[in-house]
Amino acid sequence: MRMPALCCLLTILALVGCADSVQRVGTRQPVEPIDRRLAITFDDLPWVMLRDAPPADLASNHARLLAALEQAHVPLIGFVNEGLLYQDDALQPERVQMLRDWLDAGFELGNHTRWHSDLHAVGVDAYEADILAGEQLLRPLLAARGSSPRWFRHPYLPAMGVFVAFAVPLGVFLARSNHPRADKTAVTIVAILAATLAFLMIGRN
């Protein structure tokens, strides 16, 4: 096992282990208990492969996925790209029904922008417009059930490295439009650890 890679892994594990206690540094005041609740999340609903063409077994796979998730009895949020509800600019009713199936199963739906935009590529104004365009159908779907979009998730994980020039105006926009942000911190940490472990295994071969 190569020592630099091992040191990298140990550093990451140390940072993860210390993350919960960072806020305690420099204060003697009692710290409120940390809310450690987790939710399983799915991005790019109704189905990620719809970017190209719907797979032939889409309906059966969709049904199998929801059945398995219902059986697991876990809190779950699906983040929707409304652009995937269309094909050749025509709204596909069966794809809208897929979102209704998620709601019928008791799961939440959130906003993931309409076209899975990259903040760093399009800029704040276009990004904010894509957020609002991402709930033209989602908001009425939820309103029919007495709800509204409660969560927003950034595509491409930019929240962990948003340019400073973007952070303030985008944060104000999300707060004013009532879009709490659902980050992927835990998923990102797992991905970093997995990549590090893969690097270590390669180093052993």
GIKA-V837339 format. One record per backbone hydrogen bond with DSSP energy under -0.5 kcal/mol. NH is the residue of the N-H (numbers start at 1). CO is the residue of the C=O. If there is no record, write none. Layout:
# GIKA-V837339
nh={NH;NH}
co={CO;CO}
This chain:
# GIKA-V837339
nh={6;7;8;9;10;11;12;13;14;15;16;17;18;19;19;21;22;22;24;25;25;27;36;40;42;45;50;51;52;53;58;61;62;63;64;65;66;67;68;69;70;71;72;73;73;74;77;78;79;80;80;81;82;83;84;85;86;87;90;91;92;93;95;96;97;98;99;100;101;102;103;104;105;106;107;108;110;111;112;114;119;121;122;123;127;128;129;130;131;132;133;134;135;136;139;141;142;143;144;145;146;147;150;152;153;157;158;160;161;166;167;168;170;171;172;173;174;175;176;177;178;179;180;182;183;188;189;190;191;192;193;194;195;196;197;198;199;200;201;202;203;204;204;205;205}
co={2;3;4;5;6;7;8;9;10;11;12;13;14;15;16;18;18;19;21;21;22;24;34;75;77;79;47;48;49;49;55;57;58;59;60;61;62;63;64;65;66;67;68;69;70;69;40;108;42;78;110;45;80;114;81;82;83;90;87;89;85;91;92;92;93;94;95;96;97;98;99;100;101;103;102;76;78;151;80;130;117;118;118;119;123;124;125;126;127;128;129;130;132;133;135;137;138;139;140;142;143;142;109;180;111;154;155;157;158;163;163;164;166;167;168;169;170;171;172;173;175;174;150;152;181;184;185;186;187;188;189;190;191;192;193;194;195;196;197;198;199;200;201;201;202}
